[in-house]
Amino acid sequence: MANKLVEKVTASRGGAIAIGVAVAVIAAILLIVYVTRYQSSVDSTAAAVPVLIAKNLIPRGTPGTAVATKGLYQSTSVPTDKVQPGAISDPAALSGRRAITDIYPGGQLTLNNFTAEASGALNAQIAGRERGVTLTIDPVRGSLANVATGDHVDIYTQLTRDGILVIQLFRANVLVLQSPGAAGGNVVLRVDTRDAPNVLFASTQTTLYFVIRPAAGAARAARKLADLSTVIASSKVG
């Protein structure tokens, strides 16, 4: 019966026109939906803006040059409405700047995260309870000749305990505000004001060794004490 109804409708001129109009309307609707979705997709892609984000934690005080040269960032694209004010897209913009806040992985690098470095202005790199402690260190000790400004180091101390010479971890993850260079000289470390006396005492009354930490993803520093017995026990023969 349905087939007869269709044949009856299509047999008449008016029915054929009505069907044609309906088909055209449906086709137009489908075309509009397709074009709208396509345009939305194009607009979304076109609106993506390149930015730099932190690949790993970037601690406050890290020089912008260290961020750029040590691969602490990666490039990505985000929608326009997700771009933070002052977002940095060119690594060259990091030159001559220093992080003034911790930047966590995935966070956008912005001009608000960094401040312009002033030559010799160490006081601009510390705040609150932080202090810049200057130590005169033998450059032969602990690869200090290879320590660069902005590096983080573990400091070990050599001293005599109960008549036995030992080496143990003194401080971990200390920021180098200023390095002495290959010729030796002074190194400036960022420490808490409460810890400054201990650091100064250790630098004059014990021997300090500096161990360079990875730029990112460093494991916790081992706190194991070493002496002659541990060296002998750990020695491998053959």
Backbone bond lengths (Angstrom), bond angles and torsions (degrees), N, CA, C in turn:
res aa  C-N    CA-C-N  psi(-1)  N-CA   C-N-CA  omega(-1)  CA-C   N-CA-C  phi
1 M - - - 1.468 - - 1.522 111.06 -
2 A 1.373 114.37 -37.02 1.463 119.06 178.89 1.510 110.54 -63.93
3 N 1.345 116.04 -38.87 1.462 119.86 179.71 1.523 110.88 -64.35
4 K 1.334 116.08 -38.88 1.466 119.59 178.76 1.518 111.52 -65.33
5 L 1.366 114.90 -36.11 1.469 118.98 179.35 1.519 110.49 -66.24
6 V 1.344 115.41 -42.66 1.467 119.84 178.54 1.511 110.54 -62.63
7 E 1.362 116.17 -43.42 1.457 120.07 -179.64 1.525 110.77 -63.14
8 K 1.343 114.79 -36.57 1.464 119.21 -179.56 1.516 111.42 -67.36
9 V 1.381 114.45 -41.36 1.462 118.52 -179.24 1.510 110.95 -67.46
10 T 1.323 116.56 -45.80 1.460 120.68 -176.40 1.523 112.01 -73.21
11 A 1.312 115.50 -21.19 1.461 118.65 -179.46 1.511 111.71 -70.15
12 S 1.317 115.53 -30.04 1.458 118.63 179.08 1.516 110.20 -86.86
13 R 1.301 115.17 151.77 1.473 120.17 -179.21 1.514 111.48 -65.43
14 G 1.341 115.60 -41.29 1.467 119.66 -179.69 1.509 111.88 -64.11
15 G 1.323 115.44 -39.79 1.466 118.82 179.80 1.511 111.77 -64.86
16 A 1.316 117.15 -41.28 1.465 121.25 179.16 1.517 111.11 -62.92
17 I 1.339 114.96 -40.86 1.470 118.85 179.09 1.519 110.64 -64.72
18 A 1.336 115.96 -41.56 1.469 119.97 -179.54 1.517 111.09 -61.80
19 I 1.330 115.75 -43.99 1.465 119.43 178.62 1.520 110.75 -63.23
20 G 1.319 116.06 -42.20 1.465 119.52 179.13 1.512 112.19 -61.29
21 V 1.339 115.12 -42.08 1.470 119.57 178.66 1.519 110.56 -63.43
22 A 1.337 116.50 -43.20 1.467 120.62 -179.79 1.523 111.14 -61.53
23 V 1.326 115.35 -44.54 1.466 119.58 178.55 1.522 110.76 -62.07
24 A 1.323 116.71 -41.70 1.465 120.58 179.73 1.520 111.54 -64.00
25 V 1.342 115.64 -40.32 1.470 119.89 179.49 1.522 110.45 -63.78
26 I 1.334 115.77 -45.71 1.473 119.77 179.25 1.525 110.89 -61.27
27 A 1.333 116.08 -43.19 1.465 120.31 179.38 1.524 110.87 -62.65
28 A 1.332 116.06 -40.15 1.467 120.06 179.49 1.522 111.03 -64.79
29 I 1.342 115.45 -41.28 1.471 119.25 178.84 1.528 110.95 -62.67
30 L 1.327 116.30 -45.35 1.465 120.50 179.01 1.526 110.99 -61.59
31 L 1.329 116.57 -40.00 1.461 120.60 179.71 1.525 110.98 -64.94
32 I 1.332 116.13 -42.72 1.469 120.43 179.64 1.529 110.61 -62.65
33 V 1.344 116.11 -43.58 1.472 120.27 178.79 1.523 110.74 -61.24
34 Y 1.333 116.66 -43.97 1.467 120.88 -179.61 1.522 111.49 -63.13
35 V 1.338 115.51 -47.73 1.469 120.08 -178.87 1.523 110.85 -62.73
36 T 1.340 116.10 -40.68 1.469 120.07 -179.86 1.521 111.24 -62.68
37 R 1.332 115.78 -46.08 1.462 119.53 179.49 1.526 111.45 -65.42
38 Y 1.316 116.44 -40.29 1.466 119.96 179.07 1.521 110.82 -63.80
39 Q 1.337 116.00 -44.51 1.462 120.38 -179.86 1.522 110.57 -63.44
40 S 1.338 116.30 -39.24 1.463 120.44 178.53 1.516 110.68 -62.85
41 S 1.350 115.55 -40.56 1.463 120.02 178.87 1.516 111.11 -65.38
42 V 1.344 116.04 -42.91 1.467 120.58 179.13 1.517 110.87 -63.65
43 D 1.329 116.11 -43.97 1.463 120.19 -179.72 1.520 111.25 -63.05
44 S 1.341 115.96 -39.46 1.465 119.88 -179.60 1.513 110.71 -64.38
45 T 1.357 115.87 -41.55 1.461 119.64 179.29 1.519 110.89 -67.95
46 A 1.316 116.23 -41.71 1.459 120.20 -177.91 1.514 111.44 -67.30
47 A 1.338 117.00 -26.10 1.458 120.56 -176.62 1.521 112.74 -82.66
48 A 1.338 117.75 -8.33 1.460 120.70 179.94 1.524 109.87 -66.75
49 V 1.321 115.88 132.98 1.467 121.83 -177.00 1.528 109.34 -117.87
50 P 1.334 118.78 132.91 1.467 120.54 178.67 1.527 111.43 -72.14
51 V 1.320 116.47 135.97 1.466 122.48 177.07 1.523 108.50 -142.10
52 L 1.320 115.99 166.26 1.462 121.89 173.43 1.521 108.42 -104.54
53 I 1.336 116.17 136.45 1.459 120.40 176.05 1.522 109.26 -125.53
54 A 1.317 116.41 158.06 1.465 121.39 -179.62 1.525 109.78 -72.87
55 K 1.327 116.16 128.99 1.459 120.88 176.35 1.526 110.14 -81.67
56 N 1.325 115.26 -36.69 1.461 122.57 177.53 1.523 108.04 -133.48
57 L 1.307 116.73 175.42 1.458 120.07 175.99 1.525 109.61 -60.87
58 I 1.327 116.10 129.18 1.464 122.22 174.83 1.522 106.56 -109.14
59 P 1.336 118.07 103.33 1.467 120.22 -176.66 1.524 111.95 -67.44
60 R 1.300 114.97 151.12 1.465 119.91 175.32 1.525 109.28 -58.18
61 G 1.324 115.74 138.16 1.456 120.97 -178.76 1.512 113.83 98.33
62 T 1.344 117.47 -9.84 1.459 120.58 -179.97 1.529 110.39 -69.99
63 P 1.346 118.21 127.28 1.466 119.95 177.94 1.525 111.30 -64.68
64 G 1.318 116.19 146.21 1.452 120.33 178.44 1.515 112.51 -60.78
65 T 1.335 116.52 -34.42 1.468 119.67 178.52 1.522 110.83 -63.69
66 A 1.336 116.93 -35.55 1.465 120.31 177.90 1.524 110.52 -68.06
67 V 1.326 116.71 -37.93 1.467 120.92 177.38 1.525 109.80 -60.74
68 A 1.328 115.78 -41.76 1.463 120.73 -176.58 1.523 112.24 -74.84
69 T 1.332 117.18 -45.57 1.465 120.73 -173.28 1.520 113.57 -80.57
70 K 1.324 117.31 -24.06 1.469 120.21 -177.77 1.524 112.58 -99.45
71 G 1.321 116.23 9.86 1.458 120.08 174.93 1.510 114.68 63.85
72 L 1.340 116.80 40.49 1.459 120.18 -179.58 1.528 112.08 -86.25
73 Y 1.325 117.35 4.18 1.463 121.47 -178.83 1.520 109.69 -131.36
74 Q 1.318 115.86 168.83 1.457 121.51 170.46 1.525 108.79 -146.05
75 S 1.323 115.55 154.38 1.463 121.05 -179.41 1.524 109.59 -90.44
76 T 1.308 115.97 142.80 1.456 121.79 176.72 1.522 108.56 -152.79
77 S 1.317 117.05 176.69 1.466 122.07 177.53 1.521 108.93 -126.45
78 V 1.317 115.73 139.73 1.465 121.13 179.58 1.526 108.76 -133.20
79 P 1.326 118.25 156.53 1.470 120.78 176.67 1.525 110.95 -59.96
80 T 1.313 115.68 152.76 1.461 120.83 -177.15 1.520 112.32 -54.56
81 D 1.331 116.55 -39.85 1.463 118.93 -176.64 1.525 113.33 -74.40
82 K 1.350 116.83 -5.86 1.464 120.87 178.44 1.528 112.40 -103.01
83 V 1.325 116.64 -3.79 1.467 120.50 -179.39 1.525 109.69 -74.80
84 Q 1.331 116.28 126.89 1.456 120.60 179.77 1.527 110.49 -80.23
85 P 1.330 117.45 150.74 1.468 120.53 179.06 1.529 111.24 -56.56
86 G 1.319 115.72 133.13 1.455 120.07 178.54 1.508 114.20 76.05
87 A 1.339 117.77 18.13 1.464 120.97 -178.52 1.525 110.66 -58.25
88 I 1.323 116.04 138.42 1.465 122.58 -178.79 1.521 108.89 -97.58
89 S 1.324 116.73 130.35 1.460 121.30 178.23 1.524 112.20 -115.79
90 D 1.326 116.91 -15.98 1.462 121.85 -178.50 1.528 109.40 -114.98
91 P 1.341 118.68 120.38 1.466 120.90 -179.94 1.527 113.31 -57.04
92 A 1.329 117.02 -25.21 1.463 120.06 179.83 1.525 111.40 -61.64
93 A 1.332 116.82 -24.85 1.470 120.67 -179.67 1.523 112.07 -69.18
94 L 1.340 117.03 -13.71 1.469 120.76 179.85 1.521 112.20 -80.39
95 S 1.315 116.57 -18.48 1.464 120.55 -178.12 1.523 110.97 -61.65
96 G 1.324 115.36 134.36 1.458 120.30 178.69 1.509 113.99 76.30
97 R 1.336 116.48 15.47 1.463 120.29 179.30 1.523 110.43 -124.86
98 R 1.330 114.97 165.70 1.462 121.38 -179.00 1.526 108.54 -142.55
99 A 1.338 116.30 139.17 1.463 120.76 -179.30 1.526 110.45 -65.90
100 I 1.323 116.46 131.63 1.465 120.69 179.95 1.527 111.12 -107.12
101 T 1.331 116.54 4.33 1.461 121.14 176.46 1.515 108.43 -153.46
102 D 1.318 117.84 156.35 1.458 120.58 174.71 1.526 108.89 -65.98
103 I 1.331 115.82 134.20 1.462 121.33 177.72 1.522 107.09 -115.10
104 Y 1.311 116.71 117.87 1.456 121.23 -173.39 1.529 111.29 -88.02
105 P 1.343 117.17 156.21 1.469 120.46 -179.09 1.525 112.09 -51.43
106 G 1.320 115.34 132.19 1.459 121.26 -179.40 1.515 113.90 90.90
107 G 1.336 117.01 -12.52 1.457 120.47 179.73 1.521 111.43 -75.85
108 Q 1.323 116.78 141.73 1.462 120.72 178.77 1.526 110.48 -71.22
109 L 1.330 115.33 141.29 1.461 120.34 174.06 1.525 107.54 -84.83
110 T 1.311 116.54 122.01 1.459 121.05 -179.39 1.520 109.73 -127.65
111 L 1.319 115.44 163.02 1.463 120.11 177.67 1.522 110.63 -63.54
112 N 1.326 116.81 -23.11 1.463 120.07 178.27 1.526 112.22 -73.27
113 N 1.357 116.47 -18.36 1.465 120.83 178.32 1.522 112.23 -81.23
114 F 1.332 116.24 -15.61 1.462 120.59 -172.33 1.524 110.51 -127.08
115 T 1.314 114.25 156.44 1.457 120.40 174.27 1.518 108.44 -128.32
116 A 1.307 116.30 151.82 1.458 120.35 179.19 1.521 109.70 -67.94
117 E 1.325 115.63 135.24 1.459 120.53 179.23 1.524 109.68 -80.11
118 A 1.302 115.12 136.44 1.461 120.42 173.00 1.517 107.99 -106.71
119 S 1.323 116.92 132.48 1.451 121.28 -177.32 1.523 110.67 -56.23
120 G 1.341 115.22 120.54 1.460 120.50 176.45 1.519 114.78 77.80
121 A 1.316 118.16 -0.23 1.463 120.23 -177.34 1.526 109.63 -86.62
122 L 1.312 116.66 74.75 1.455 120.93 -179.20 1.524 111.66 -67.93
123 N 1.330 116.27 -28.49 1.467 118.61 -178.27 1.524 112.31 -67.15
124 A 1.338 116.82 -16.75 1.465 119.79 177.60 1.525 111.35 -80.75
125 Q 1.333 116.60 -8.68 1.455 121.29 -176.50 1.528 112.62 -102.19
126 I 1.313 117.06 1.95 1.461 121.19 179.14 1.520 109.06 -130.00
127 A 1.329 115.09 159.73 1.467 119.14 -179.07 1.522 109.15 -155.32
128 G 1.314 115.51 158.44 1.457 120.67 174.93 1.518 113.28 59.60
129 R 1.321 116.17 -122.28 1.462 122.26 -177.26 1.523 112.85 -82.88
130 E 1.305 117.36 -1.30 1.466 120.26 -178.21 1.526 111.05 -77.29
131 R 1.332 114.45 147.64 1.460 121.33 176.76 1.525 109.23 -137.40
132 G 1.326 115.32 151.26 1.454 120.81 174.56 1.517 109.03 -99.69
133 V 1.321 117.22 108.61 1.465 122.28 -177.20 1.525 109.20 -97.76
134 T 1.318 116.15 126.43 1.460 121.78 -179.36 1.521 109.84 -97.61
135 L 1.342 115.89 125.61 1.460 121.71 179.27 1.517 109.33 -123.45
136 T 1.317 116.24 142.38 1.462 121.44 173.34 1.519 107.18 -96.12
137 I 1.324 115.77 117.15 1.457 120.87 -171.07 1.525 110.54 -124.66
138 D 1.331 115.49 142.31 1.456 121.86 172.90 1.527 108.02 -67.68
139 P 1.347 119.06 120.76 1.464 120.87 -175.76 1.517 113.98 -65.70
140 V 1.350 117.77 -15.20 1.459 120.06 -179.55 1.528 110.63 -74.90
141 R 1.336 116.32 -25.82 1.456 121.16 -174.33 1.536 111.91 -76.55
142 G 1.321 115.20 127.45 1.461 120.31 169.06 1.512 116.19 60.43
143 S 1.334 118.05 33.36 1.467 121.43 177.81 1.518 112.25 57.03
144 L 1.327 116.97 33.82 1.460 119.60 -178.56 1.523 111.52 -64.88
145 A 1.326 116.57 -25.27 1.460 119.89 178.89 1.522 111.24 -63.25
146 N 1.315 117.25 -22.94 1.462 121.14 -178.82 1.521 113.03 -99.62
147 V 1.321 117.07 0.25 1.458 120.62 178.97 1.524 109.31 -77.67
148 A 1.326 116.12 130.25 1.462 120.90 -178.90 1.520 110.20 -112.65
149 T 1.307 114.97 155.40 1.464 120.20 175.35 1.526 109.59 -56.74
150 G 1.324 115.62 131.18 1.459 120.57 -178.18 1.511 113.98 97.41
151 D 1.346 117.12 -11.45 1.463 120.27 176.85 1.525 110.36 -70.48
152 H 1.317 115.14 157.43 1.464 121.44 170.91 1.525 107.15 -111.85
153 V 1.315 116.93 135.59 1.460 121.30 -174.91 1.524 110.75 -130.23
154 D 1.342 114.94 154.84 1.458 122.07 166.70 1.524 106.76 -100.33
155 I 1.318 116.61 135.30 1.465 120.94 -177.84 1.524 109.14 -110.50
156 Y 1.330 115.37 126.09 1.461 121.49 176.78 1.523 108.98 -110.00
157 T 1.312 115.67 147.60 1.464 120.47 -179.99 1.519 110.47 -119.28
158 Q 1.323 115.39 140.54 1.468 122.11 176.24 1.524 108.21 -107.60
159 L 1.313 116.44 123.96 1.463 120.78 -178.42 1.516 109.66 -152.87
160 T 1.319 115.72 171.67 1.463 121.40 179.08 1.523 109.47 -100.61
161 R 1.320 116.26 125.57 1.464 121.77 179.06 1.532 108.61 -124.64
162 D 1.333 115.76 119.67 1.471 121.26 -177.90 1.520 111.33 53.62
163 G 1.326 115.40 39.36 1.454 120.65 177.82 1.511 114.46 79.22
164 I 1.328 117.83 3.86 1.464 121.62 -178.29 1.524 109.33 -115.41
165 L 1.335 115.92 132.35 1.462 120.90 178.33 1.526 109.31 -75.64
166 V 1.323 116.91 125.79 1.467 120.79 -178.41 1.528 110.09 -134.44
167 I 1.315 114.93 159.80 1.472 122.26 171.67 1.520 107.16 -126.16
168 Q 1.319 116.25 131.54 1.457 120.70 -178.90 1.519 110.38 -144.52
169 L 1.331 115.35 161.34 1.459 120.00 178.41 1.524 109.46 -66.26
170 F 1.330 115.40 129.95 1.468 120.68 178.95 1.526 110.59 -100.16
171 R 1.318 117.33 -54.61 1.457 122.03 176.75 1.532 108.56 -144.12
172 A 1.333 115.79 143.16 1.469 120.91 -179.33 1.525 110.94 -112.69
173 N 1.319 114.67 148.34 1.472 121.91 172.66 1.531 112.08 55.70
174 V 1.309 115.78 56.62 1.468 121.95 179.57 1.529 108.83 -98.64
175 L 1.318 116.83 131.56 1.462 121.34 -179.74 1.523 110.72 -81.18
176 V 1.330 115.57 132.21 1.463 121.86 175.61 1.527 108.16 -89.53
177 L 1.322 116.10 109.11 1.467 120.55 178.87 1.522 111.48 -75.74
178 Q 1.324 115.66 -32.35 1.471 120.16 179.83 1.515 108.33 -152.49
179 S 1.328 115.97 128.10 1.461 120.74 -178.36 1.524 110.35 -95.07
180 P 1.342 117.22 154.87 1.461 120.44 -177.52 1.519 114.21 -82.53
181 G 1.323 117.36 -20.29 1.452 119.25 -176.48 1.514 111.38 86.50
182 A 1.324 116.15 174.14 1.459 121.61 -175.61 1.521 112.73 -65.13
183 A 1.314 117.84 -26.38 1.467 120.92 -177.42 1.525 112.43 -79.48
184 G 1.314 116.93 -5.29 1.463 119.46 -178.69 1.516 111.08 86.69
185 G 1.313 115.40 -172.62 1.454 119.82 -179.51 1.510 111.02 122.96
186 N 1.321 115.94 -139.73 1.459 120.62 -175.10 1.524 112.14 -97.28
187 V 1.314 115.02 142.68 1.455 121.68 171.85 1.525 106.87 -120.01
188 V 1.326 116.72 137.86 1.464 121.15 -179.19 1.522 107.91 -111.22
189 L 1.333 116.05 124.60 1.454 122.22 -177.68 1.522 110.55 -113.73
190 R 1.318 116.34 147.01 1.459 120.31 174.90 1.527 108.86 -91.78
191 V 1.338 116.18 119.81 1.463 120.97 -179.36 1.526 109.21 -136.17
192 D 1.318 115.52 164.68 1.459 120.85 174.42 1.526 108.80 -74.69
193 T 1.320 116.85 144.66 1.464 120.20 -177.78 1.526 112.24 -57.82
194 R 1.338 117.54 -31.40 1.461 120.66 179.19 1.518 111.85 -70.96
195 D 1.326 116.83 -21.80 1.460 121.04 -177.08 1.522 112.70 -97.34
196 A 1.323 117.27 -11.00 1.466 120.73 -176.55 1.530 112.69 -55.46
197 P 1.351 120.52 -45.15 1.471 119.72 179.77 1.530 112.93 -59.87
198 N 1.336 117.17 -40.15 1.463 119.92 179.30 1.524 111.55 -64.29
199 V 1.324 115.77 -41.03 1.466 120.09 179.98 1.527 110.10 -65.05
200 L 1.313 116.80 -43.72 1.466 120.32 179.47 1.523 111.26 -64.74
201 F 1.320 117.29 -41.81 1.463 120.40 179.33 1.527 110.60 -63.48
202 A 1.330 116.25 -44.96 1.461 120.04 -179.22 1.519 111.77 -62.95
203 S 1.327 116.78 -34.29 1.466 119.70 -178.09 1.521 112.39 -71.21
204 T 1.326 117.22 -25.10 1.471 120.19 -178.18 1.523 113.13 -101.03
205 Q 1.328 117.75 -24.59 1.457 120.49 -174.27 1.529 114.07 -110.76
206 T 1.304 117.47 -8.40 1.466 121.13 176.42 1.525 108.28 -134.23
207 T 1.315 115.35 177.19 1.463 120.40 175.29 1.524 108.61 -103.20
208 L 1.323 116.08 126.75 1.462 120.91 -178.40 1.528 110.82 -103.39
209 Y 1.310 115.34 140.63 1.458 122.39 176.81 1.529 108.68 -122.85
210 F 1.322 116.01 135.61 1.463 121.24 -177.51 1.525 109.42 -106.82
211 V 1.317 116.10 129.62 1.463 122.57 178.62 1.530 108.28 -118.86
212 I 1.321 116.49 121.88 1.466 121.32 -176.31 1.530 110.57 -74.38
213 R 1.323 115.60 131.92 1.463 122.14 178.10 1.533 110.46 -91.30
214 P 1.341 117.91 158.40 1.469 120.16 173.97 1.529 110.64 -60.72
215 A 1.323 115.49 153.05 1.465 119.57 179.59 1.518 111.22 -65.20
216 A 1.327 116.95 -27.71 1.465 120.41 179.96 1.519 109.40 -153.62
217 G 1.317 115.92 151.27 1.460 121.06 175.38 1.508 114.87 71.50
218 A 1.334 118.11 26.85 1.463 120.60 -179.08 1.525 110.94 -69.77
219 A 1.335 116.42 136.44 1.460 120.98 175.67 1.528 109.26 -76.40
220 R 1.312 115.78 164.51 1.464 120.65 179.52 1.530 109.83 -61.71
221 A 1.327 116.61 136.57 1.462 120.98 -179.56 1.527 110.39 -67.04
222 A 1.335 116.04 136.13 1.466 120.83 179.00 1.525 109.82 -69.30
223 R 1.320 116.53 138.05 1.465 121.52 -178.47 1.528 111.78 -105.58
224 K 1.297 117.06 19.27 1.459 121.54 -178.46 1.520 110.86 -72.50
225 L 1.324 116.40 133.20 1.463 122.10 177.86 1.524 108.69 -82.20
226 A 1.331 116.11 141.90 1.464 120.88 179.84 1.521 110.36 -121.15
227 D 1.328 115.74 138.49 1.464 121.88 173.33 1.521 107.48 -145.27
228 L 1.322 116.57 -170.54 1.459 119.59 -176.26 1.529 111.43 -60.31
229 S 1.327 116.33 -38.34 1.467 119.16 -177.78 1.526 111.68 -66.34
230 T 1.338 117.38 -38.82 1.466 119.41 179.87 1.525 111.12 -71.34
231 V 1.336 116.37 -32.85 1.464 119.88 177.42 1.523 109.97 -65.51
232 I 1.345 116.03 -44.53 1.466 120.00 179.29 1.526 110.32 -64.46
233 A 1.331 116.15 -42.64 1.464 120.14 -178.26 1.523 112.15 -65.04
234 S 1.330 116.73 -31.46 1.465 120.17 -177.51 1.519 112.99 -90.77
235 S 1.336 116.60 -5.80 1.465 120.15 -179.16 1.520 110.13 -67.99
236 K 1.318 115.32 139.30 1.463 120.88 -179.98 1.522 109.50 -109.17
237 V 1.303 115.31 129.54 1.461 121.06 -178.53 1.518 108.94 -106.43
238 G 1.343 115.08 134.13 1.443 119.67 175.67 1.481 114.83 82.48
